[in-house]
Amino acid sequence: MFLMKCVTSWSIAKFELDVPISNPRTTDGEEFISLDEGHYEFPFHVELTQMPLVTSFKGKYGSVCYEVTAVLQRPLNQDQTVNREFSVISHVDVNSPWLLSSVSTNNKKMIGCWIFTSGPISLNVNINRRGYCNGESIPIYAVIENCSSRLIVPKAAIYQIQTFMANGKTKSHTKLVASVRGNHIPSGCTDTWNGKTLKIPPVSASILNSSVIRVEYSLAVMAQIPGAKKLKVELPIVIGSIPYNGIDSRSSSLSSHFSMDMSWLALALPEVPEAPPNYADVVSEEEFELHSPSYSQSEELERQLGGPAFAYIQEFRFQPPPLYSEVDSHPVHS
């Protein structure tokens, strides 16, 4: 177990005395005050160290904890000790220039095997900045192109990566903290996310200044492909404690915008309200995986039929019911 402790003193010391202390006396220059039985409070304080302190954190393989310890020394009696834990927050300002820079990435994957290759699936993803705080929503700009013969499901997620280092060894743990799904994309279609939002839940701030523990975050956008491994891209993000003030301090913002691929110009339009969720979105991930054939089954099916048949089978799965209308489309005339 990784454990760090900072021992200091209470700002207020409270003592309960059951037996009166003896008369005042001096020992080695220290004066002892005689107190009658009762309840007493002695205010005092001790400043924390000036060196940067690591943010308090409790993870899977270890933690960073801080405690205050009060000790009551009693002559001819056993000392009384009380510990209380307190939190330390090392502030991360998301208004720092390097956290206001945009981040983009892309990836592509071919679907199929040998001569039965059905076409590529490509992801192009961009976010305006890499620094965010709890409660903020990350607007995601993405183009997901499906040139394969299969129905794909896009998804975005935020992951927390905990890394613990001690005695020359390293342990890591990755945890999903938030996710959102997009609409199904049929074969031969393209979907565009024009600022699709993913809200950040209450999580610990990033820890980047410690030699024994690191807490990092990444935004992953993926395309789930039935019968094949998912296509995935990741963008590093930082969760801070000082929120964005709305002022863009990047000196190179104009040049960065012009240096972007022209395909992103369509994504710079004002955000419009998204359509209601697709009927397929109510299908859970477990149910979707349950009805999806494995990679080997899908490849064997295409090999036997001499072509991509999965798309036609999947096209009729998880489809919405007919549109509701109060007007009878087949009226009965008497």
Secondary structure as GFF3:
##gff-version 3
##sequence-region A 1 334
A	DSSP	beta_strand	7	8	.	.	.	ID=ss1
A	DSSP	beta_strand	12	17	.	.	.	ID=ss2
A	DSSP	beta_strand	25	27	.	.	.	ID=ss3
A	DSSP	beta_strand	30	32	.	.	.	ID=ss4
A	DSSP	beta_strand	38	43	.	.	.	ID=ss5
A	DSSP	beta_strand	57	58	.	.	.	ID=ss6
A	DSSP	beta_strand	63	64	.	.	.	ID=ss7
A	DSSP	beta_strand	66	72	.	.	.	ID=ss8
A	DSSP	beta_strand	80	86	.	.	.	ID=ss9
A	DSSP	three_ten_helix	97	99	.	.	.	ID=ss10
A	DSSP	beta_strand	103	111	.	.	.	ID=ss11
A	DSSP	three_ten_helix	114	116	.	.	.	ID=ss12
A	DSSP	beta_strand	119	127	.	.	.	ID=ss13
A	DSSP	beta_strand	131	133	.	.	.	ID=ss14
A	DSSP	beta_strand	137	146	.	.	.	ID=ss15
A	DSSP	beta_strand	153	166	.	.	.	ID=ss16
A	DSSP	beta_strand	169	181	.	.	.	ID=ss17
A	DSSP	beta_strand	189	199	.	.	.	ID=ss18
A	DSSP	beta_strand	213	224	.	.	.	ID=ss19
A	DSSP	beta_strand	231	240	.	.	.	ID=ss20
A	DSSP	alpha_helix	253	258	.	.	.	ID=ss21
A	DSSP	three_ten_helix	262	268	.	.	.	ID=ss22
A	DSSP	three_ten_helix	279	282	.	.	.	ID=ss23
A	DSSP	alpha_helix	285	290	.	.	.	ID=ss24
A	DSSP	alpha_helix	295	305	.	.	.	ID=ss25
A	DSSP	alpha_helix	310	314	.	.	.	ID=ss26
###
